[in-house]
Amino acid sequence: DAGVIQSPRHEVTEMGQEVTLRCKPISGHNSLFWYRQTMMRGLELLIYFNNNVPIDDSGMPEDRFSAKMPNASFSTLKIQPSEPRDSAVYFCASSLFGTALYEQYFGPGTRLTVT
Amino acid sequence: TQLLEQSPQFLSIQEGENLTVYCNSSSVFSSLQWYRQEPGEGPVLLVTVVTGGEVKKLKRLTFQFGDARKDSSLHITAAQTGDTGLYLCAGAQGGGATNKLIFGTGTLLAVQP
């Protein structure tokens, strides 16, 4: 079975450019999470969706960040305009909401470098 | 704000040694998970514990959930180089209010040959 799929795996862009990260969750999962990981701050939750509806976006750093989930099999995280401090590894994870275990399955991540 | 503190932050040991990683909080969790993350990859779920006092074994790894469901430990026996990675604990509040996880600060383990 396919796990969580993220693209691109690596992205290098210049400051001020728009960046779009993509995620396909595990088929049948109805929760999707976007995280950011840096050495300084560890793993931070940015936003999560249940049944395609954003539930908690309190972790989104500022208005430059936006996320959408138009259907159960696709989500995007957009940064516009990008800044050097956005450089990090961005992970998408999915899970099955409604179980008591709350287990999450992560994708391989997108390493973003903003110069 | 709920916090999960892990200790130690860094650990470098020789192959064959034993080690224990701790995950502590002042909050109660309905379940707690341990993940391992290798360089260039996403975290991979190792185990979920749900009952206070529960002990689970996964080959050379032993996981324990504290009686009060506020803390957990991971013990590795006879560490191997393949155990190298970042170990993360994560707690769930449960109760249906939210299904997000609170992740710990992480323990970076290096097992030297």
Interface residues (C-beta under 8 A of the other chain):
Chain A: V4 S31 F33 G42 L43 L45 Y48 N50 I55 D56 F91 A93 S95 F97 A100 L101 Y102 E103 Q104 Y105 F106 G107 P108 G109
Chain B: S30 S31 Q33 Y35 G40 E41 G42 P43 V44 L45 T48 V50 L88 A90 A92 G94 T98 N99 K100 L101 F103 T105 G106
